[in-house]
Amino acid sequence: MAAKGSANDIADDDLEPLADETARQAQRVVAAYAADADECRMLLAMLGIGAGPRPE
């Protein structure tokens, strides 16, 4: 059975990208609570804040 939308749903067009510092803070929190590196990568990917190329 398909889930029905509600008044609280947010359209993809309404979402704004995270600020770099906010994403880094979220990555640190996820890394601190993840059981291992694989779980950390999976959770970061699910949140859309997976590790990208590091700035030089």
mmCIF file as Biopython writes it, N, C-alpha, C and O atoms, coordinates in Angstrom:
data_model
#
loop_
_atom_site.group_PDB
_atom_site.id
_atom_site.type_symbol
_atom_site.label_atom_id
_atom_site.label_alt_id
_atom_site.label_comp_id
_atom_site.label_asym_id
_atom_site.label_entity_id
_atom_site.label_seq_id
_atom_site.pdbx_PDB_ins_code
_atom_site.Cartn_x
_atom_site.Cartn_y
_atom_site.Cartn_z
_atom_site.occupancy
_atom_site.B_iso_or_equiv
_atom_site.auth_seq_id
_atom_site.auth_asym_id
_atom_site.pdbx_PDB_model_num
ATOM 1   N N  . MET A ? 1  ? 0.842  -1.175 0.000  1.0 0.0 1  A 1 
ATOM 2   C CA . MET A ? 1  ? 0.000  0.000  0.000  1.0 0.0 1  A 1 
ATOM 3   C C  . MET A ? 1  ? 0.893  1.246  0.000  1.0 0.0 1  A 1 
ATOM 4   O O  . MET A ? 1  ? 1.822  1.341  0.802  1.0 0.0 1  A 1 
ATOM 5   N N  . ALA A ? 2  ? 0.622  2.175  -0.870 1.0 0.0 2  A 1 
ATOM 6   C CA . ALA A ? 2  ? 1.426  3.385  -0.973 1.0 0.0 2  A 1 
ATOM 7   C C  . ALA A ? 2  ? 1.109  4.339  0.173  1.0 0.0 2  A 1 
ATOM 8   O O  . ALA A ? 2  ? -0.029 4.454  0.628  1.0 0.0 2  A 1 
ATOM 9   N N  . ALA A ? 3  ? 2.150  5.009  0.613  1.0 0.0 3  A 1 
ATOM 10  C CA . ALA A ? 3  ? 1.967  5.990  1.691  1.0 0.0 3  A 1 
ATOM 11  C C  . ALA A ? 3  ? 1.299  7.233  1.126  1.0 0.0 3  A 1 
ATOM 12  O O  . ALA A ? 3  ? 1.607  7.659  0.013  1.0 0.0 3  A 1 
ATOM 13  N N  . LYS A ? 4  ? 0.405  7.800  1.876  1.0 0.0 4  A 1 
ATOM 14  C CA . LYS A ? 4  ? -0.286 9.017  1.446  1.0 0.0 4  A 1 
ATOM 15  C C  . LYS A ? 4  ? 0.483  10.230 1.941  1.0 0.0 4  A 1 
ATOM 16  O O  . LYS A ? 4  ? 1.085  10.194 3.014  1.0 0.0 4  A 1 
ATOM 17  N N  . GLY A ? 5  ? 0.466  11.298 1.165  1.0 0.0 5  A 1 
ATOM 18  C CA . GLY A ? 5  ? 1.127  12.533 1.551  1.0 0.0 5  A 1 
ATOM 19  C C  . GLY A ? 5  ? 0.354  13.219 2.670  1.0 0.0 5  A 1 
ATOM 20  O O  . GLY A ? 5  ? -0.834 12.962 2.869  1.0 0.0 5  A 1 
ATOM 21  N N  . SER A ? 6  ? 1.028  14.076 3.383  1.0 0.0 6  A 1 
ATOM 22  C CA . SER A ? 6  ? 0.361  14.823 4.441  1.0 0.0 6  A 1 
ATOM 23  C C  . SER A ? 6  ? 0.685  16.301 4.288  1.0 0.0 6  A 1 
ATOM 24  O O  . SER A ? 6  ? 1.476  16.694 3.431  1.0 0.0 6  A 1 
ATOM 25  N N  . ALA A ? 7  ? 0.070  17.098 5.119  1.0 0.0 7  A 1 
ATOM 26  C CA . ALA A ? 7  ? 0.285  18.542 5.073  1.0 0.0 7  A 1 
ATOM 27  C C  . ALA A ? 7  ? 1.716  18.901 5.476  1.0 0.0 7  A 1 
ATOM 28  O O  . ALA A ? 7  ? 2.178  20.003 5.181  1.0 0.0 7  A 1 
ATOM 29  N N  . ASN A ? 8  ? 2.419  17.989 6.142  1.0 0.0 8  A 1 
ATOM 30  C CA . ASN A ? 8  ? 3.773  18.273 6.615  1.0 0.0 8  A 1 
ATOM 31  C C  . ASN A ? 8  ? 4.856  17.866 5.622  1.0 0.0 8  A 1 
ATOM 32  O O  . ASN A ? 8  ? 6.039  18.078 5.886  1.0 0.0 8  A 1 
ATOM 33  N N  . ASP A ? 9  ? 4.470  17.280 4.474  1.0 0.0 9  A 1 
ATOM 34  C CA . ASP A ? 9  ? 5.455  16.867 3.482  1.0 0.0 9  A 1 
ATOM 35  C C  . ASP A ? 9  ? 6.143  18.092 2.889  1.0 0.0 9  A 1 
ATOM 36  O O  . ASP A ? 9  ? 5.534  19.147 2.715  1.0 0.0 9  A 1 
ATOM 37  N N  . ILE A ? 10 ? 7.428  17.922 2.583  1.0 0.0 10 A 1 
ATOM 38  C CA . ILE A ? 10 ? 8.218  19.001 1.992  1.0 0.0 10 A 1 
ATOM 39  C C  . ILE A ? 10 ? 8.633  18.573 0.596  1.0 0.0 10 A 1 
ATOM 40  O O  . ILE A ? 10 ? 9.157  17.474 0.411  1.0 0.0 10 A 1 
ATOM 41  N N  . ALA A ? 11 ? 8.405  19.422 -0.376 1.0 0.0 11 A 1 
ATOM 42  C CA . ALA A ? 11 ? 8.797  19.123 -1.753 1.0 0.0 11 A 1 
ATOM 43  C C  . ALA A ? 11 ? 10.309 19.252 -1.884 1.0 0.0 11 A 1 
ATOM 44  O O  . ALA A ? 11 ? 10.933 20.058 -1.194 1.0 0.0 11 A 1 
ATOM 45  N N  . ASP A ? 12 ? 10.898 18.449 -2.777 1.0 0.0 12 A 1 
ATOM 46  C CA . ASP A ? 12 ? 12.342 18.513 -2.998 1.0 0.0 12 A 1 
ATOM 47  C C  . ASP A ? 12 ? 12.789 19.912 -3.395 1.0 0.0 12 A 1 
ATOM 48  O O  . ASP A ? 12 ? 13.891 20.334 -3.048 1.0 0.0 12 A 1 
ATOM 49  N N  . ASP A ? 13 ? 11.945 20.627 -4.117 1.0 0.0 13 A 1 
ATOM 50  C CA . ASP A ? 13 ? 12.292 21.980 -4.558 1.0 0.0 13 A 1 
ATOM 51  C C  . ASP A ? 13 ? 12.407 22.957 -3.389 1.0 0.0 13 A 1 
ATOM 52  O O  . ASP A ? 13 ? 13.064 23.991 -3.503 1.0 0.0 13 A 1 
ATOM 53  N N  . ASP A ? 14 ? 11.768 22.628 -2.265 1.0 0.0 14 A 1 
ATOM 54  C CA . ASP A ? 14 ? 11.784 23.515 -1.102 1.0 0.0 14 A 1 
ATOM 55  C C  . ASP A ? 14 ? 13.003 23.301 -0.210 1.0 0.0 14 A 1 
ATOM 56  O O  . ASP A ? 14 ? 13.250 24.099 0.695  1.0 0.0 14 A 1 
ATOM 57  N N  . LEU A ? 15 ? 13.770 22.234 -0.452 1.0 0.0 15 A 1 
ATOM 58  C CA . LEU A ? 15 ? 14.937 21.936 0.381  1.0 0.0 15 A 1 
ATOM 59  C C  . LEU A ? 15 ? 16.139 22.754 -0.076 1.0 0.0 15 A 1 
ATOM 60  O O  . LEU A ? 15 ? 16.366 22.936 -1.272 1.0 0.0 15 A 1 
ATOM 61  N N  . GLU A ? 16 ? 16.899 23.238 0.890  1.0 0.0 16 A 1 
ATOM 62  C CA . GLU A ? 16 ? 18.110 23.979 0.577  1.0 0.0 16 A 1 
ATOM 63  C C  . GLU A ? 16 ? 19.308 23.150 1.011  1.0 0.0 16 A 1 
ATOM 64  O O  . GLU A ? 16 ? 19.218 22.399 1.982  1.0 0.0 16 A 1 
ATOM 65  N N  . PRO A ? 17 ? 20.438 23.275 0.300  1.0 0.0 17 A 1 
ATOM 66  C CA . PRO A ? 17 ? 21.626 22.517 0.689  1.0 0.0 17 A 1 
ATOM 67  C C  . PRO A ? 17 ? 22.146 22.979 2.050  1.0 0.0 17 A 1 
ATOM 68  O O  . PRO A ? 17 ? 21.982 24.137 2.434  1.0 0.0 17 A 1 
ATOM 69  N N  . LEU A ? 18 ? 22.777 22.049 2.769  1.0 0.0 18 A 1 
ATOM 70  C CA . LEU A ? 18 ? 23.366 22.390 4.065  1.0 0.0 18 A 1 
ATOM 71  C C  . LEU A ? 18 ? 24.597 23.258 3.877  1.0 0.0 18 A 1 
ATOM 72  O O  . LEU A ? 18 ? 25.316 23.136 2.885  1.0 0.0 18 A 1 
ATOM 73  N N  . ALA A ? 19 ? 24.826 24.121 4.827  1.0 0.0 19 A 1 
ATOM 74  C CA . ALA A ? 19 ? 26.076 24.878 4.836  1.0 0.0 19 A 1 
ATOM 75  C C  . ALA A ? 19 ? 27.212 23.890 5.104  1.0 0.0 19 A 1 
ATOM 76  O O  . ALA A ? 19 ? 27.014 22.876 5.773  1.0 0.0 19 A 1 
ATOM 77  N N  . ASP A ? 20 ? 28.396 24.191 4.583  1.0 0.0 20 A 1 
ATOM 78  C CA . ASP A ? 20 ? 29.530 23.281 4.748  1.0 0.0 20 A 1 
ATOM 79  C C  . ASP A ? 20 ? 29.807 22.982 6.221  1.0 0.0 20 A 1 
ATOM 80  O O  . ASP A ? 20 ? 30.055 21.832 6.583  1.0 0.0 20 A 1 
ATOM 81  N N  . GLU A ? 21 ? 29.768 23.990 7.054  1.0 0.0 21 A 1 
ATOM 82  C CA . GLU A ? 21 ? 30.064 23.783 8.474  1.0 0.0 21 A 1 
ATOM 83  C C  . GLU A ? 21 ? 29.003 22.914 9.133  1.0 0.0 21 A 1 
ATOM 84  O O  . GLU A ? 21 ? 29.332 22.082 9.978  1.0 0.0 21 A 1 
ATOM 85  N N  . THR A ? 22 ? 27.759 23.087 8.772  1.0 0.0 22 A 1 
ATOM 86  C CA . THR A ? 22 ? 26.678 22.263 9.325  1.0 0.0 22 A 1 
ATOM 87  C C  . THR A ? 22 ? 26.868 20.813 8.920  1.0 0.0 22 A 1 
ATOM 88  O O  . THR A ? 22 ? 26.707 19.914 9.746  1.0 0.0 22 A 1 
ATOM 89  N N  . ALA A ? 23 ? 27.210 20.572 7.659  1.0 0.0 23 A 1 
ATOM 90  C CA . ALA A ? 23 ? 27.445 19.207 7.184  1.0 0.0 23 A 1 
ATOM 91  C C  . ALA A ? 23 ? 28.626 18.581 7.915  1.0 0.0 23 A 1 
ATOM 92  O O  . ALA A ? 23 ? 28.564 17.410 8.290  1.0 0.0 23 A 1 
ATOM 93  N N  . ARG A ? 24 ? 29.691 19.331 8.124  1.0 0.0 24 A 1 
ATOM 94  C CA . ARG A ? 24 ? 30.858 18.798 8.849  1.0 0.0 24 A 1 
ATOM 95  C C  . ARG A ? 24 ? 30.506 18.447 10.284 1.0 0.0 24 A 1 
ATOM 96  O O  . ARG A ? 24 ? 30.949 17.420 10.798 1.0 0.0 24 A 1 
ATOM 97  N N  . GLN A ? 25 ? 29.719 19.283 10.931 1.0 0.0 25 A 1 
ATOM 98  C CA . GLN A ? 25 ? 29.303 18.985 12.307 1.0 0.0 25 A 1 
ATOM 99  C C  . GLN A ? 25 ? 28.450 17.723 12.351 1.0 0.0 25 A 1 
ATOM 100 O O  . GLN A ? 25 ? 28.618 16.889 13.241 1.0 0.0 25 A 1 
ATOM 101 N N  . ALA A ? 26 ? 27.542 17.579 11.401 1.0 0.0 26 A 1 
ATOM 102 C CA . ALA A ? 26 ? 26.696 16.388 11.343 1.0 0.0 26 A 1 
ATOM 103 C C  . ALA A ? 26 ? 27.543 15.145 11.082 1.0 0.0 26 A 1 
ATOM 104 O O  . ALA A ? 26 ? 27.290 14.093 11.668 1.0 0.0 26 A 1 
ATOM 105 N N  . GLN A ? 27 ? 28.537 15.253 10.215 1.0 0.0 27 A 1 
ATOM 106 C CA . GLN A ? 27 ? 29.425 14.122 9.943  1.0 0.0 27 A 1 
ATOM 107 C C  . GLN A ? 27 ? 30.162 13.697 11.205 1.0 0.0 27 A 1 
ATOM 108 O O  . GLN A ? 27 ? 30.335 12.503 11.450 1.0 0.0 27 A 1 
ATOM 109 N N  . ARG A ? 28 ? 30.596 14.659 12.004 1.0 0.0 28 A 1 
ATOM 110 C CA . ARG A ? 28 ? 31.306 14.332 13.252 1.0 0.0 28 A 1 
ATOM 111 C C  . ARG A ? 28 ? 30.404 13.605 14.237 1.0 0.0 28 A 1 
ATOM 112 O O  . ARG A ? 28 ? 30.832 12.653 14.891 1.0 0.0 28 A 1 
ATOM 113 N N  . VAL A ? 29 ? 29.161 14.050 14.344 1.0 0.0 29 A 1 
ATOM 114 C CA . VAL A ? 29 ? 28.221 13.405 15.261 1.0 0.0 29 A 1 
ATOM 115 C C  . VAL A ? 29 ? 27.945 11.977 14.815 1.0 0.0 29 A 1 
ATOM 116 O O  . VAL A ? 29 ? 27.958 11.055 15.630 1.0 0.0 29 A 1 
ATOM 117 N N  . VAL A ? 30 ? 27.693 11.790 13.515 1.0 0.0 30 A 1 
ATOM 118 C CA . VAL A ? 30 ? 27.438 10.444 13.000 1.0 0.0 30 A 1 
ATOM 119 C C  . VAL A ? 30 ? 28.652 9.553  13.242 1.0 0.0 30 A 1 
ATOM 120 O O  . VAL A ? 30 ? 28.505 8.411  13.678 1.0 0.0 30 A 1 
ATOM 121 N N  . ALA A ? 31 ? 29.845 10.063 12.962 1.0 0.0 31 A 1 
ATOM 122 C CA . ALA A ? 31 ? 31.060 9.269  13.153 1.0 0.0 31 A 1 
ATOM 123 C C  . ALA A ? 31 ? 31.253 8.888  14.618 1.0 0.0 31 A 1 
ATOM 124 O O  . ALA A ? 31 ? 31.734 7.794  14.916 1.0 0.0 31 A 1 
ATOM 125 N N  . ALA A ? 32 ? 30.887 9.771  15.523 1.0 0.0 32 A 1 
ATOM 126 C CA . ALA A ? 32 ? 31.063 9.488  16.949 1.0 0.0 32 A 1 
ATOM 127 C C  . ALA A ? 32 ? 30.152 8.365  17.424 1.0 0.0 32 A 1 
ATOM 128 O O  . ALA A ? 32 ? 30.525 7.610  18.322 1.0 0.0 32 A 1 
ATOM 129 N N  . TYR A ? 33 ? 28.971 8.241  16.843 1.0 0.0 33 A 1 
ATOM 130 C CA . TYR A ? 33 ? 27.994 7.252  17.302 1.0 0.0 33 A 1 
ATOM 131 C C  . TYR A ? 33 ? 27.944 5.986  16.455 1.0 0.0 33 A 1 
ATOM 132 O O  . TYR A ? 33 ? 27.311 5.009  16.856 1.0 0.0 33 A 1 
ATOM 133 N N  . ALA A ? 34 ? 28.594 5.978  15.297 1.0 0.0 34 A 1 
ATOM 134 C CA . ALA A ? 34 ? 28.574 4.793  14.436 1.0 0.0 34 A 1 
ATOM 135 C C  . ALA A ? 34 ? 29.413 3.680  15.063 1.0 0.0 34 A 1 
ATOM 136 O O  . ALA A ? 34 ? 30.430 3.934  15.708 1.0 0.0 34 A 1 
ATOM 137 N N  . ALA A ? 35 ? 28.962 2.446  14.859 1.0 0.0 35 A 1 
ATOM 138 C CA . ALA A ? 35 ? 29.659 1.288  15.425 1.0 0.0 35 A 1 
ATOM 139 C C  . ALA A ? 35 ? 30.986 1.018  14.720 1.0 0.0 35 A 1 
ATOM 140 O O  . ALA A ? 35 ? 31.946 0.578  15.352 1.0 0.0 35 A 1 
ATOM 141 N N  . ASP A ? 36 ? 31.045 1.277  13.423 1.0 0.0 36 A 1 
ATOM 142 C CA . ASP A ? 36 ? 32.273 1.057  12.663 1.0 0.0 36 A 1 
ATOM 143 C C  . ASP A ? 36 ? 32.256 1.938  11.415 1.0 0.0 36 A 1 
ATOM 144 O O  . ASP A ? 36 ? 31.299 2.674  11.176 1.0 0.0 36 A 1 
ATOM 145 N N  . ALA A ? 37 ? 33.323 1.854  10.627 1.0 0.0 37 A 1 
ATOM 146 C CA . ALA A ? 37 ? 33.450 2.718  9.448  1.0 0.0 37 A 1 
ATOM 147 C C  . ALA A ? 37 ? 32.370 2.433  8.412  1.0 0.0 37 A 1 
ATOM 148 O O  . ALA A ? 37 ? 31.860 3.359  7.780  1.0 0.0 37 A 1 
ATOM 149 N N  . ASP A ? 38 ? 32.016 1.163  8.229  1.0 0.0 38 A 1 
ATOM 150 C CA . ASP A ? 38 ? 30.976 0.824  7.250  1.0 0.0 38 A 1 
ATOM 151 C C  . ASP A ? 38 ? 29.637 1.427  7.648  1.0 0.0 38 A 1 
ATOM 152 O O  . ASP A ? 38 ? 28.925 1.975  6.806  1.0 0.0 38 A 1 
ATOM 153 N N  . GLU A ? 39 ? 29.293 1.329  8.922  1.0 0.0 39 A 1 
ATOM 154 C CA . GLU A ? 39 ? 28.038 1.910  9.383  1.0 0.0 39 A 1 
ATOM 155 C C  . GLU A ? 39 ? 28.056 3.423  9.233  1.0 0.0 39 A 1 
ATOM 156 O O  . GLU A ? 39 ? 27.049 4.026  8.861  1.0 0.0 39 A 1 
ATOM 157 N N  . CYS A ? 40 ? 29.188 4.032  9.518  1.0 0.0 40 A 1 
ATOM 158 C CA . CYS A ? 40 ? 29.325 5.480  9.384  1.0 0.0 40 A 1 
ATOM 159 C C  . CYS A ? 40 ? 29.091 5.897  7.935  1.0 0.0 40 A 1 
ATOM 160 O O  . CYS A ? 40 ? 28.334 6.832  7.672  1.0 0.0 40 A 1 
ATOM 161 N N  . ARG A ? 41 ? 29.735 5.211  6.995  1.0 0.0 41 A 1 
ATOM 162 C CA . ARG A ? 41 ? 29.551 5.534  5.575  1.0 0.0 41 A 1 
ATOM 163 C C  . ARG A ? 41 ? 28.093 5.375  5.157  1.0 0.0 41 A 1 
ATOM 164 O O  . ARG A ? 41 ? 27.556 6.208  4.427  1.0 0.0 41 A 1 
ATOM 165 N N  . MET A ? 42 ? 27.447 4.290  5.628  1.0 0.0 42 A 1 
ATOM 166 C CA . MET A ? 42 ? 26.057 4.041  5.273  1.0 0.0 42 A 1 
ATOM 167 C C  . MET A ? 42 ? 25.157 5.153  5.809  1.0 0.0 42 A 1 
ATOM 168 O O  . MET A ? 42 ? 24.308 5.662  5.077  1.0 0.0 42 A 1 
ATOM 169 N N  . LEU A ? 43 ? 25.329 5.535  7.068  1.0 0.0 43 A 1 
ATOM 170 C CA . LEU A ? 43 ? 24.494 6.571  7.666  1.0 0.0 43 A 1 
ATOM 171 C C  . LEU A ? 43 ? 24.711 7.922  6.995  1.0 0.0 43 A 1 
ATOM 172 O O  . LEU A ? 43 ? 23.754 8.656  6.749  1.0 0.0 43 A 1 
ATOM 173 N N  . LEU A ? 44 ? 25.963 8.251  6.700  1.0 0.0 44 A 1 
ATOM 174 C CA . LEU A ? 44 ? 26.250 9.515  6.018  1.0 0.0 44 A 1 
ATOM 175 C C  . LEU A ? 44 ? 25.607 9.542  4.636  1.0 0.0 44 A 1 
ATOM 176 O O  . LEU A ? 44 ? 25.075 10.570 4.216  1.0 0.0 44 A 1 
ATOM 177 N N  . ALA A ? 45 ? 25.656 8.418  3.929  1.0 0.0 45 A 1 
ATOM 178 C CA . ALA A ? 45 ? 25.035 8.347  2.604  1.0 0.0 45 A 1 
ATOM 179 C C  . ALA A ? 45 ? 23.522 8.493  2.717  1.0 0.0 45 A 1 
ATOM 180 O O  . ALA A ? 45 ? 22.901 9.166  1.894  1.0 0.0 45 A 1 
ATOM 181 N N  . MET A ? 46 ? 22.923 7.866  3.729  1.0 0.0 46 A 1 
ATOM 182 C CA . MET A ? 46 ? 21.468 7.963  3.915  1.0 0.0 46 A 1 
ATOM 183 C C  . MET A ? 46 ? 21.047 9.395  4.199  1.0 0.0 46 A 1 
ATOM 184 O O  . MET A ? 46 ? 19.970 9.824  3.783  1.0 0.0 46 A 1 
ATOM 185 N N  . LEU A ? 47 ? 21.890 10.135 4.907  1.0 0.0 47 A 1 
ATOM 186 C CA . LEU A ? 47 ? 21.583 11.518 5.236  1.0 0.0 47 A 1 
ATOM 187 C C  . LEU A ? 47 ? 21.944 12.485 4.105  1.0 0.0 47 A 1 
ATOM 188 O O  . LEU A ? 47 ? 21.588 13.663 4.150  1.0 0.0 47 A 1 
ATOM 189 N N  . GLY A ? 48 ? 22.644 11.987 3.106  1.0 0.0 48 A 1 
ATOM 190 C CA . GLY A ? 48 ? 23.036 12.840 1.984  1.0 0.0 48 A 1 
ATOM 191 C C  . GLY A ? 48 ? 24.218 13.734 2.302  1.0 0.0 48 A 1 
ATOM 192 O O  . GLY A ? 48 ? 24.427 14.759 1.652  1.0 0.0 48 A 1 
ATOM 193 N N  . ILE A ? 49 ? 24.995 13.338 3.310  1.0 0.0 49 A 1 
ATOM 194 C CA . ILE A ? 49 ? 26.171 14.144 3.679  1.0 0.0 49 A 1 
ATOM 195 C C  . ILE A ? 49 ? 27.417 13.270 3.672  1.0 0.0 49 A 1 
ATOM 196 O O  . ILE A ? 49 ? 28.336 13.465 4.468  1.0 0.0 49 A 1 
ATOM 197 N N  . GLY A ? 50 ? 27.430 12.307 2.762  1.0 0.0 50 A 1 
ATOM 198 C CA . GLY A ? 50 ? 28.566 11.393 2.639  1.0 0.0 50 A 1 
ATOM 199 C C  . GLY A ? 50 ? 29.851 12.152 2.382  1.0 0.0 50 A 1 
ATOM 200 O O  . GLY A ? 50 ? 29.846 13.298 1.930  1.0 0.0 50 A 1 
ATOM 201 N N  . ALA A ? 51 ? 30.940 11.490 2.679  1.0 0.0 51 A 1 
ATOM 202 C CA . ALA A ? 51 ? 32.252 12.104 2.503  1.0 0.0 51 A 1 
ATOM 203 C C  . ALA A ? 51 ? 32.504 12.361 1.028  1.0 0.0 51 A 1 
ATOM 204 O O  . ALA A ? 51 ? 32.380 11.454 0.205  1.0 0.0 51 A 1 
ATOM 205 N N  . GLY A ? 52 ? 32.848 13.557 0.701  1.0 0.0 52 A 1 
ATOM 206 C CA . GLY A ? 52 ? 33.205 13.922 -0.664 1.0 0.0 52 A 1 
ATOM 207 C C  . GLY A ? 52 ? 34.700 14.171 -0.715 1.0 0.0 52 A 1 
ATOM 208 O O  . GLY A ? 52 ? 35.403 13.907 0.260  1.0 0.0 52 A 1 
ATOM 209 N N  . PRO A ? 53 ? 35.188 14.666 -1.817 1.0 0.0 53 A 1 
ATOM 210 C CA . PRO A ? 53 ? 36.615 14.974 -1.891 1.0 0.0 53 A 1 
ATOM 211 C C  . PRO A ? 53 ? 36.977 16.064 -0.888 1.0 0.0 53 A 1 
ATOM 212 O O  . PRO A ? 53 ? 36.251 17.045 -0.726 1.0 0.0 53 A 1 
ATOM 213 N N  . ARG A ? 54 ? 38.088 15.878 -0.231 1.0 0.0 54 A 1 
ATOM 214 C CA . ARG A ? 54 ? 38.542 16.858 0.761  1.0 0.0 54 A 1 
ATOM 215 C C  . ARG A ? 54 ? 39.163 18.063 0.070  1.0 0.0 54 A 1 
ATOM 216 O O  . ARG A ? 54 ? 39.897 17.918 -0.907 1.0 0.0 54 A 1 
ATOM 217 N N  . PRO A ? 55 ? 38.862 19.259 0.585  1.0 0.0 55 A 1 
ATOM 218 C CA . PRO A ? 55 ? 39.502 20.452 0.015  1.0 0.0 55 A 1 
ATOM 219 C C  . PRO A ? 55 ? 40.985 20.465 0.356  1.0 0.0 55 A 1 
ATOM 220 O O  . PRO A ? 55 ? 41.395 20.053 1.441  1.0 0.0 55 A 1 
ATOM 221 N N  . GLU A ? 56 ? 41.772 20.945 -0.589 1.0 0.0 56 A 1 
ATOM 222 C CA . GLU A ? 56 ? 43.226 20.969 -0.355 1.0 0.0 56 A 1 
ATOM 223 C C  . GLU A ? 56 ? 43.676 22.246 0.272  1.0 0.0 56 A 1 
ATOM 224 O O  . GLU A ? 56 ? 44.867 22.420 0.531  1.0 0.0 56 A 1 
#
